[in-house]
Amino acid sequence: MESMRTRIAIKPQITEKEIRFIQGLIDNNPSWGRSRISVEICKIWNWSDESGNLKDISCRDMLRRMDAKGQIRLPAKFGGRKVKARRPDRIQYRLHDTTPVICNIKEIMPLRISIVQARTADSDDYKSLLAQYHYLGFDMTVGENIKYMVYSRQGRLLACLLFGSSAWACEPRDRYVGWDRAARRANLICTTNNTRFLVLPWVRVPHLASHILSQICRRIGADWQQKYGHPLYLLETFVEQERFKGTCYKAANWIHVGETTGRSRNDRYNTLQVPIKDIYLYPLRRDFKRKLGHVDLG
């Protein structure tokens, strides 16, 4: 799962390396406007205030100054109009039925899996549940993503999952897939990261988590194709070693390919320690390496 990362509360130091990164982000995403670029940079650098709100307005001001100095080339404003930056999703805490669900998995099957639609009561419940019961809470979703809620045959809510943007760089994953930088940059869009998986704390059903993962793996490719119009070939997730053993992923046949280094991507001076995570992958088809080497989105 995604780890808690060090928050940058002040303006990050901008060196030639950061300038090249920003321009590369702009060049590789020609459909993004200035607001989207500033939000993505804040997400990548974890640039936020003490309340966890992204400092995308400050970031956009910084980008405009860099553009004026000729350090980067920002895209033109959309029609000269001021584009509002996307703010973090608003979370309204709700009460939930916490009656224990303790039984054999056969007693609640077949499960019903629902895609969470934006601006619905389910979406409000989803955010509230993750914010209250997942150790990472609920963060705003940027880019392509799918949210799932899982129900028992009797209609009880059992679990919530979020699949979103994959890690930009992950050496064990990239080595397993056979990616160089160019192939990763071109094809990362056809992968997704399981950044949240919450079985509600009052649900105690043996083998439920691995069964849910197996069900999701069977359908997410079609769900993604229908929502975004392009295929998925690989799932990934990051599991904190100090918190979890990754049992459900192993039982659902996800492949352990290595672990993270324990360094933050914002750690310019090799001084920041972050939790070490096991890296698991799940190919959605046998020829995933060939497909991810040359993806036709047409």
N, C-alpha and C positions, 0 to 999 in steps of 0.2 A: 504494500500500500504506500501511498505518497507519505513522505515523512514530514514532520514539522520542520520548517526551515528558518534560518536566521533572518530576522526582519531588518531591512535597511530603513531607518527612521530619518536619515539625513541624505542629502544629495550624494549619489555614488561618485566615486572618483572616475573620471573619464580619461582614458589613455587611448593611444592609437589602436590597441586591441579592441576596446569598446566601440570606437568609431567604426572600425571594420565590421564588427558584429552588427551594429545598427544598420549600416548601409546594406549589408547582406540580407538582413531581415526585410528591409524595404524592397530590395531587388527581387527577392524570392517570393514576394507576396504582392504582386502588382495590383490586385483587386482591393487591397486594404487602404482605407483612408487614414488620415492623421490620428484620429481618435483611436481607431483600432490598433495602430502601431504603438501609441503611447500606453494603452492598456496592456498589450502583450509584453512590452518591455518591463513594465512594473510587475507583471506576473512572473516573468523570468528572473528578474533581479530581486523579487520580494520587496519592492520599494513601496512601503506603506507607512501610515502614521501609527501611533500607539494603540488606536482602536482597531487596527487591521484594515482600514480603508485605503485603497490604492491611491497613490499620489500621482494620478495620471495627468492632472492639470499642470502640476509642477514639471512633470516629465515632458509634456507637450511644449511648455515654455522653453525648456532646455533644448528640445529638438529644433524649435524655431530659431533660437540663437545660433545653434550649430549650422543650420541651413543658411542663415544670413552670413556666417563666416566662411561658407564654402566647404565646411568639413563633411557635410552630408547633403544629399539631394532628396528633399521631401517631395511626396506627390502633391499635385495641385489640389487646392481646396475644391470640394464638390460644389461647382456652380457658384463659387464665391460665398456660399452660405456657411455660417458657423455651425459645425457639427457637434452636437452634445456628446460628451463622453459617457460611456456606459458606466453606471454606478453598481456597486455590489448588490446582489440580490437581497431584497428586503425579507427578513425572516420574522414571521409572526408566530410566537410560541403557542402551541395548542395542547390541549389535554388529549390523552390517548387511552384506549382500553389496555390496561396493563395486567389483565387477568392472565395468570400463567397458562402457557400452552406446553403441557408436558405429556408426551405420548409417543407411540411408535410412528415412524414416518408413513406407514401404510394407512394410518387412520386419517391423515390429512391430504392424501393424494386422490386425484391428480391436482397438482398445483396450478394456479392461474397466474400468469405473468403479464403485467400491464406496463405499457410505455407511458411515462408521466408526461403529460402535455403542459406546456407553459400556461400560466395564468389560469389555473384551475384549482379546485379545492384539493385535489390530489397533490398538486405541486406545492401548495402551502403545507400540507401534511408531511410531504417528503422532506422539505427544507427543515421543518420543525424537528422531525425525528433525527435527522443527521446532526443538527445543531445541538440537540440535547443528549444524544446517546452514542455518537461516534467520537472517538478520542481526538480526531482531527477537525470535528465540526463540519459545517457546510460552508464552502467557499463559492464565490461567484463562478459561473461557468462561462468560459470564453472559447469560441471556436466550435467545431463539430463535437457533439456529445449525445449520448442517450442515457436517460434515467429510467430505471425499472423499479417497480414495486411488485412484490411477490405475495400472493394470498393462498391460504389453505382452501381445500374443497368447501369448507364451511364458511368461507369469506373472511377469516381472520387474517389481518396483515402480519406477515412473518419477517420480511426482509426488504432492504433497499440497496440498490446498486447504482453506481455511476461509472460510465465509461467516457473518457475524454481524450484530450490530446496526449500523444505518447511523448516520452522523454526525448528531447532534441538529440542528445548524445548519450549513449550507454555502451561502453566498450564491450562488455560480455555479450550483450544482445547483438551489436553490430557485427562482432566476430562470428557469432552463431549463424546469423543471416547471410554473411558474406558481403556486407556493405562496405564500400568506401564512402567518402563524404558526398560525392556527387550522387551516388545511387540512393543514399539515405535522404538527402535533400529532396530528390525527385519523388521518392516513394513512401516517405513517412506518413503521408496522408492516408495510406491504405493500411495503417495499423492503428490500434487504440489501446489506451491504458485503463485498466480497472482501478481507478483512483479511490473508490469507496466501495466497501462491502460491509453492510451492517445487518446481522441477524439480531433482531430485537432482543434485549436482555431478558425479557420474561418468556422467551421462546426457547425451550430446551428439548429438542428433538434430535436424537442421534442420526448422523449422516445427512442431516438436512442441508448443510452448507455445500457439501460436495455435490449433492443432487441438484441444487439450484444452479451451481456453476455449470454442470453438464447440460442442463436445460437451456441456459443462456447461450452457451457455446453453439448449440444447434440452431439457434434462431437469429443471433445478432448479425450475421452476415446479410441475411435477407432484410432485417430491420434497417440496417445501415444503408443498404442499396436503395431501399424505398425512400428513406428520409433524405439522403444526400446525393443519390444518383451515381455513386461509384462503389467499388467493392472494398471489402476488408479481407486481408489475408493472414493477419497475425494479431493476437492479443498479448498484452504484457501486464505485469503487476509487480509491485515492489513491497516486500513484507519485512517489517522491522524485526530483526532477530531477537531483540530484547523483550518484545511484546508477544510475538506469535511464532509458531513453529511451521506455519504454512501447510498444516495437515490437510485442510480441505482442498487446496490447490493440487497437492500431490495425489490425493484420492480421485480428483477429477482429471488426472492425467496431464496436468500442466508440467512443463519441463523446467527443471532448475538449471540455469546456465551460468550462475556465478553470483557475486555479491558486489555491492557498491563499495567505494573506497573509504567512506566515512568522512568525506570532504564535501563541503558545499560548493556548488557551481559559482557562488559569489565570493569564494575564498581566494582572493588574489595573493595572499601572503602565507598561505598554508598554516593558518592559525585556528580556523574554525572547525570544531568537531560536530558532526551530525550523526544520527543513528545509522548504523550499518544495516543494509537491507538485502535480503535475498531477492534475486531476480528470477521470475518465472515467466515462461512464454507458452502460448497455446496456438499452434498453427491451425488455421481453419481449412486448409486443404494441403494435400501431399506435395504439390508442386509450388509451395509458397515461396521458396527461395528463388525459383525461376521467375515467378510472377513479381516478386519484389525487386528483382533485378531489372525488370523492364515492364512497367505498368502502363497499360493502355486505358486511359480514362474516357475514351470516346464512345 
